Amino acid sequence: MIQIPPSAIVQWGGAAVFANVLLTRLGVPLPSAPLLVFAGSVVATGRLSFAHVLFAALCGALLGDGVWFAAGRLYGRRLVAALSRRSYAVDSGMRTAGELFERHGAPIVALSKFVPGLGLVTPPLMGTTQIAVVAFFLWDTAGIVAWASFWTLGGALFERQLHLAVMALESHGATVVDLLAALALLYCAYRLTRRREPRARSGSHSRDGGG
């Protein structure tokens, strides 16, 4: 069972949020919402500052999105094509983000933070378009602030319920870190499954066609 001393939460809470969000934005299959919810519950107890958590999430997300946006500007459609070949989920997300951008313009950068599958693919795709760098980062910042605030304030709002859940975990010999690790593993397994879906479908179609 992994224990987190209160002093460690205060000292490393912001750094953990920054690292988690950055890795997620770079494409590592890790969920970031659960950690923000946990950080929000700690904010409600007064051991963490909401501003520090929000700033950490903003910096991590902007850095990760900036890397993908710059890659899109440098490599253009070749990068989009390479990413689309990686998995059906990425290819579908690219097509959806492209259609929404054509229909609604720059605001899709902010809205994509709340749509599963679009948050990661939108920055590199936007890098291949004519969107101005300033416009991209302004909308990206707005989306990140709204997204991070939603999960952090949600954790603060339901702090009592989360505290009771943590107590229930501890009564069974587990902690919130164990829960976060389990959620990360489940999310990773889900991402891997999504990547293999088109291969299974294509194999099924080829067998049907061969018959």
Disulfide bonds with the S-S distance in Angstrom:
none
